[in-house]
Amino acid sequence: MFRVSQFMREIVAPTPAGPRRDPPGPVVIWNLIRRCNLTCMHCYSISADIDFPGELSTEEVLAVMQDLKAFRVRALILSGGEPLLRKDLFDIAARGKALGFYLGLSTNGTLIDDALARRIAGAGFEYVGISLDGLHGTHDRFRRKAGAFSASLAALRRCRDLGVKVGVRFTLTQDNAADLPGLLELVEAEGIDRFYLSHLNYAGRGNVNRKRDAHFRVTREALDLLYARAWDYAGRGLHKDIVTGNNDADGVYLLHWARRHLPGFDEARLRASLAAWGGNASGVNVANIDNLGNVHPDTMWWDCTLGNVRSRPFSAIWQDTRHPVMAGLKARPRHVKGRCAGCAYFDVCGGNTRVRAMKVSGDPWAEDPGCYLADEEIAA
């Protein structure tokens, strides 16, 4: 995740750049259930409104949480499918809070009525992310359900009004880029805490539908708009977070954007801060457990299984570099190829997202085909 607003605030009020940030344990994004009431066009888990056999029981989930706590994992993002369809979700959340985890909830929001919003608020989730992939008809088309936009927006409002920190998640494609300005206006008008733009990653239905991925020009235009909005917030002292995900070239592009728009900024300091961030964290600071207990380097890499928590503790799986993908992801520097190998900003983006390289070339260490930067922009 690239925290755009954080870096904009650091430009406004510089602080010394520290060393590369390595939290004690990875953020674990946990797909507790694969069932979902929607069939979204870009769903990485290919969820559907059916029961999937073999999912972890309540007791198994709670046992895994004990291991995660001992392994010094600090944050759990509970996801799906639609996690609110899991009957024991609030029991799991209660244990998570008791163990001291930061808890996030990733939901499509369509099931959140007044009563469920109160349960979410009472459970103490630090953050609830709800997807809006455009305005009204655009979102409903992506989610393949009439009325989905209105239901998700109502859920955002209900949670917000109960004091829950909420955010909008938006996956950028050619088919919804035109709705981005309107969504940003909605986020500000509604007093929503965070806006998260996800670049399309080639997993699940996102791989099937990758022909709809944003062309590089559209991507750059979207980021220009996003960065300008984040800079405006920073200048006004608004602590509203804009973040991006699934394309670590965004950190490099921020440097180019600042050179064009912020004459006199401290480039050396920003460059050092971006290098301390370090870019792609798959297999290092970000982990995924799916509904069956399989462990993956990140949520988009379900065809790369490192082990299963039913047979080995997560802590043992995550530290094991006998798997060639994990060995490669944990290597410093990563041994990537092509344009990524020669990039002058490799220390900023870390070689970007390896899933796209794997899906397009069959080689997880090939250059990332999703890098939208021109050759001259990454030259030494």
Salt bridges, closest charged atoms under 4 A:
GLU10 OE1 - ARG269 NH1 3.34
ASP22 OD1 - ARG20 NE 3.91
ASP22 OD1 - ARG332 NH2 2.85
ASP49 OD1 - ARG35 NE 2.74
ASP51 OD1 - ARG35 NH1 2.80
GLU60 OE2 - ARG310 NE 2.90
ASP88 OD1 - ARG86 NE 2.60
ASP114 OD1 - ARG158 NE 2.71
GLU126 OE2 - LYS97 NZ 2.68
ASP133 OD2 - HIS42 NE2 2.84
ASP133 OD2 - ARG143 NH2 2.30
ASP161 OD1 - ARG160 NE 2.89
ASP175 OD2 - ARG212 NE 3.08
GLU185 OE2 - ARG229 NH2 2.93
GLU188 OE1 - ARG229 NH1 3.85
GLU188 OE2 - ARG236 NH2 2.95
GLU190 OE2 - ARG157 NH2 2.59
GLU190 OE1 - ARG160 NH1 2.84
GLU221 OE2 - ARG217 NH1 2.96
ASP224 OD1 - ARG260 NH2 3.16
ASP232 OD2 - ARG236 NH2 2.69
ASP241 OD1 - ARG9 NH2 3.14
ASP241 OD2 - LYS165 NZ 3.67
ASP250 OD2 - HIS199 NE2 2.80
GLU267 OE2 - ARG259 NH2 2.54
ASP290 OD2 - HIS296 NE2 2.83
ASP303 OD2 - LYS359 NZ 2.84
ASP320 OD2 - ARG312 NH2 3.27
ASP320 OD2 - ARG322 NH2 2.69
ASP347 OD2 - ARG271 NH1 2.84
ASP363 OD2 - LYS337 NZ 2.66
ASP368 OD2 - ARG356 NH2 2.86
ASP375 OD1 - ARG339 NH1 2.53
GLU377 OE2 - ARG220 NH2 2.72
